[in-house]
Amino acid sequence: MKPALALICVGSVVFSATFGSLTRLSASAASPEGPALTPEMVGEGVISTPQDEFGGSFSPDGNTIYFDRSLPPHYLYTMWESHKINGKWSKPELLPFTGEYRDSDPVLSPDGRTLFFVSDRPAPGVDQHHFDIWISKWDGQRWSEPTDPGPPLNGPHSEFFASMAANGNIYFTMAPDDNDREIDIFVSRLIDGKYAAPENLGPKLNGKGITNIEAFISPDERLLLIGSFGRPDSLGSSDVYVSYKENSGWSTPVNLGPVVNTSAREYSPRLTPDGKRLIFTSERGMATVRRDKPWTMPEFETQSRSVLNGYGNIYSIPIDVLPKAAQ
């Protein structure tokens, strides 16, 4: 006898449910100006696995990806790289300088020669018990030993994410005080070869009760992708938002809606180097599926070992999912 098949919708993701097991079929949403948009899991089974992955920063040629794997609940973050060879992603390898501390959110500069990440490693030589921005440089063959750039990028409180525009300006997120439940977005501008004091991007982006963990700037500095908790229009946990540069500053962030965001946590957004696709992380899976009966033990054990077990996976979707900036 064939098992019964039911379709279950989680946000915009459609799963097949066969005796409680989940198999991803598709995730799509109709665009009023074009065809349906479909998130695609990046490197399913190789990069996105039953482990907890997030991030996803691509080299300029699109053939190398840098990402994180963590040990839930986030006691250790490790950074990995994988290479696309003959159209397939290679088995990921740890970056040579990671694995001892919590190293999180690798982000490449637009030219691909500088790798930004945040870490709680001692800096410099003193354990400050918080996250700082760290930088590694590509010499053509290997990444350099990371260095802490110090002030003004790093201060007395934690920094959580950093990205660079083509002009060298660095956007990053930081707790303005000891309260990590409110994290703001800042920019430090490169002026005459030196970085200026960080500027808070203001109340349209930052505010009471809002936790902006990630802020990815587009190379042309016209678009800001945000992974954020605490906004009133959230669809669940952390959601991905977009804000656009305006004459007066930055526009109010717009939630990317159910094609990207679900009741699970969506976060860690990036753009591919060609600007054609959004990269994001989602924890959608077995915990977000509505069921009409309890899990059985075999079902639960099988699904908890699958790629859709509710840990993070990396997804890609056409940039058309982003709303257009106001004219």
C-alpha atoms as one frame of an Amber mdcrd trajectory, in Angstrom:
protein
   0.000   0.000   0.000   1.304   3.465  -0.896   1.533   5.912   2.049  -0.882
   8.792   2.129   0.471  12.048   0.709  -0.572  15.469   1.973   0.665  18.934
   1.048   1.559  21.247   3.899   2.399  24.908   3.507   4.938  26.553   5.803
   4.959  30.233   4.910   5.446  29.878   1.144   7.254  26.539   1.298   5.353
  23.464   0.185   6.311  20.114   1.721   5.064  16.625   1.096   4.077  14.870
   4.291   4.360  11.101   4.163   3.726   9.603   7.582   5.190  12.791   9.058
   8.409  12.922   7.014   9.057  16.108   5.057  10.414  16.331   1.538  10.910
  19.801   0.099   9.001  20.196  -3.140   9.041  23.900  -3.885   8.718  27.352
  -2.444   7.271  30.045  -4.627   5.314  33.247  -4.670   3.778  34.970  -7.632
   5.243  38.337  -8.536   2.786  40.915  -9.891   5.402  41.852 -12.492   6.788
  38.476 -13.497   7.008  34.728 -12.926   6.921  32.987  -9.577   9.973  33.390
  -7.353  11.386  30.232  -5.855  13.956  29.992  -3.041  16.571  27.365  -3.804
  18.623  25.633  -1.132  22.321  26.283  -1.742  24.376  23.098  -2.045  21.783
  20.797  -0.498  23.530  17.910   1.235  26.964  19.522   0.881  26.727  23.136
   2.098  23.186  23.055   3.502  23.039  19.891   5.587  21.352  18.558   8.749
  23.921  20.632  10.649  23.349  24.338  11.402  24.617  26.520   8.525  24.185
  30.227   7.918  25.696  33.105   5.976  26.882  32.480   2.457  29.287  34.991
   0.894  30.369  34.308  -2.694  33.651  35.163  -4.397  33.399  37.591  -7.358
  33.403  34.697  -9.860  30.698  32.862  -7.880  32.808  29.719  -7.576  33.715
  29.915  -3.872  31.377  30.310  -0.933  32.268  31.196   2.662  29.755  30.317
   5.363  29.299  29.346   9.010  28.475  26.128  10.800  27.541  26.333  14.452
  26.943  24.004  17.340  23.441  24.805  18.600  22.710  26.652  20.756  25.581
  28.731  19.356  28.384  27.699  21.699  30.813  27.528  18.773  30.790  29.190
  15.338  33.165  27.914  12.660  33.830  29.293   9.165  34.055  27.104   6.068
  34.728  27.361   2.358  33.559  25.309  -0.603  34.463  25.535  -4.290  32.281
  24.914  -7.310  34.049  22.424  -9.575  32.391  21.274 -12.804  29.126  22.710
 -11.542  29.164  20.938  -8.169  30.143  22.204  -4.730  33.163  20.524  -3.170
  33.214  19.087   0.332  33.539  22.144   2.636  36.777  22.704   4.529  37.425
  24.767   7.637  39.254  28.035   7.074  42.750  27.659   8.570  42.267  30.269
  11.302  38.900  29.171  12.671  37.699  26.499  15.092  38.884  27.745  18.478
  36.633  30.757  19.044  33.175  31.846  17.923  33.934  33.129  14.409  30.770
  34.319  12.712  29.340  35.857   9.524  32.112  35.890   6.898  31.466  38.665
   4.365  33.700  39.415   1.378  34.515  42.911   0.184  33.228  43.683  -3.347
  36.645  42.913  -4.858  36.838  39.607  -2.979  40.224  40.358  -1.438  39.136
  41.206   2.119  37.187  38.896   4.387  35.274  40.479   7.272  33.932  38.446
  10.168  33.164  38.890  13.854  34.732  36.880  16.655  35.049  36.684  20.413
  38.757  35.789  20.106  41.148  37.839  22.286  42.034  41.180  20.755  44.845
  42.146  20.867  46.002  39.516  23.323  43.296  40.433  25.836  40.053  38.524
  26.225  37.385  41.234  26.236  34.471  38.754  26.362  32.645  40.301  23.444
  32.562  40.227  19.636  34.834  42.415  17.526  35.206  42.854  13.774  38.180
  40.974  12.328  39.783  41.201   8.882  41.740  38.724   6.748  43.435  39.612
   3.445  43.827  37.442   0.350  47.390  37.452  -1.038  46.556  35.533  -4.209
  47.134  32.109  -2.670  45.879  32.139   0.912  44.100  34.192   3.561  46.268
  36.080   6.023  46.104  35.615   9.771  43.164  37.777  10.917  43.773  41.178
  12.470  41.618  43.360  14.690  41.295  46.820  13.055  40.668  48.455  16.440
  38.899  51.808  16.822  36.813  53.302  15.389  35.327  50.071  13.991  35.676
  48.191  17.282  34.636  49.755  20.554  33.878  48.775  24.144  30.750  46.785
  23.211  30.047  43.953  20.784  30.028  44.334  17.011  27.995  41.637  15.248
  28.285  41.986  11.455  30.305  44.019   8.957  30.118  44.626   5.202  31.933
  46.987   2.843  30.696  49.173  -0.010  32.802  49.610  -3.159  34.024  53.013
  -1.915  35.444  51.444   1.260  32.733  52.578   3.670  31.990  49.882   6.262
  28.497  49.218   7.575  28.206  47.208  10.755  25.897  46.385  13.635  26.760
  47.164  17.212  25.230  47.217  20.659  25.415  50.907  21.644  25.601  49.874
  25.307  25.686  46.696  27.369  22.113  45.827  26.317  22.512  43.359  23.440
  18.731  43.210  23.014  18.945  46.495  21.118  21.485  46.474  18.300  21.856
  49.403  15.908  23.267  49.826  12.403  26.241  52.147  11.925  28.525  53.286
   9.106  32.171  54.240   9.340  33.185  56.267   6.265  36.601  56.017   4.640
  37.848  59.611   4.419  41.359  60.388   3.157  42.434  56.829   3.842  41.172
  56.722   7.437  37.948  55.536   8.966  35.805  58.172  10.626  33.856  57.776
  13.846  30.812  55.520  13.367  27.524  57.217  12.472  24.249  55.775  13.737
  21.915  55.359  10.732  19.011  56.830  12.615  15.518  56.108  13.899  14.064
  54.724  10.656  16.410  51.749  11.003  17.210  51.671  14.705  14.991  51.986
  17.735  13.837  50.765  21.097  13.337  47.007  21.201  14.799  46.466  17.700
  17.704  44.045  17.332  19.456  44.479  13.998  21.858  41.549  13.937  22.976
  41.884  10.306  23.281  44.787   7.850  24.612  44.017   4.359  25.360  47.009
   2.127  25.237  46.727  -1.657  28.471  47.746  -3.426  26.852  50.928  -4.805
  25.601  51.855  -1.301  21.996  52.182  -2.466  20.481  49.112  -0.791  20.764
  47.750   2.723  19.657  44.219   3.649  18.826  43.736   7.328  18.294  40.689
   9.518  16.211  41.962  12.407  14.228  40.982  15.496  11.569  43.050  17.234
   9.862  44.872  14.366   6.057  45.096  14.577   5.483  43.541  11.135   7.637
  40.474  11.802   6.206  37.195  10.510   7.756  35.198  13.322  11.290  35.309
  14.687  14.066  37.203  12.916  12.992  38.432   9.455  14.870  39.818   6.445
  14.170  43.441   5.478  15.368  45.880   2.829  15.979  49.633   3.078  16.923
  52.040   0.272  19.130  55.121   0.256  17.148  58.352   0.113  18.166  61.988
  -0.038  17.287  62.300   3.645  18.980  59.047   4.707  17.489  55.563   4.600
  13.918  54.456   3.927  11.825  52.601   6.491  12.750  48.895   6.219  10.293
  46.727   4.280   9.642  43.110   5.297  10.380  40.809   2.331   7.191  38.888
   2.976   6.285  35.192   3.077   8.323  34.147   0.038  11.429  34.765   2.207
  10.208  35.075   5.799   8.271  32.435   7.720   7.403  31.785  11.343  10.925
  30.399  11.660  14.080  32.487  11.878  15.276  34.084   8.608  18.506  36.055
   8.783  22.070  36.630   7.481  21.198  38.213   4.092  23.697  38.843   1.290
  23.702  39.626  -2.430  25.547  37.540  -4.985  28.427  39.482  -6.586  26.474
  39.918  -9.837  23.616  41.480  -7.844  21.083  39.070  -9.318  20.214  36.942
  -6.302  19.487  37.340  -2.615  21.190  34.887  -0.265  19.593  34.282   3.120
  19.408  31.707   5.892  16.239  30.033   7.113  15.443  27.624   9.938  12.171
  26.516   8.327  11.488  22.811   8.648   9.874  20.286  10.936   9.210  22.699
  13.806   7.165  25.028  11.580   4.979  22.375   9.951   1.383  22.167  11.124
   0.379  18.587  11.905  -2.979  17.039  12.644  -1.488  14.357  14.868   1.537
  13.941  17.137   4.890  12.806  15.805   5.647   9.148  16.209   9.097   8.275
  17.506  10.325   6.859  14.134   8.993   9.926  12.289  10.635  12.320  14.719
  13.982  10.531  14.671  14.029  10.367  10.879  13.069  13.994  10.360  15.414
  15.307  13.041  18.318  13.874  11.039  17.171  15.426   7.753  18.205  18.676
   6.111  14.815  20.159   7.093  15.199  19.455  10.806  14.861  23.143  11.742
  18.541  24.053  11.876  19.814  26.719   9.518  20.130  26.214   5.765  21.290
  28.679   3.120  18.862  29.719   0.383  19.038  31.727  -2.826  16.244  33.587
  -4.610  16.133  36.060  -7.547  16.619  39.679  -6.562  13.165  40.377  -8.010
  11.774  39.405  -4.595  12.915  42.809  -3.329  10.338  45.622  -3.550  11.349
  48.519  -5.726  12.647  51.685  -4.131  10.284  54.654  -4.003  10.783  56.966
  -6.934
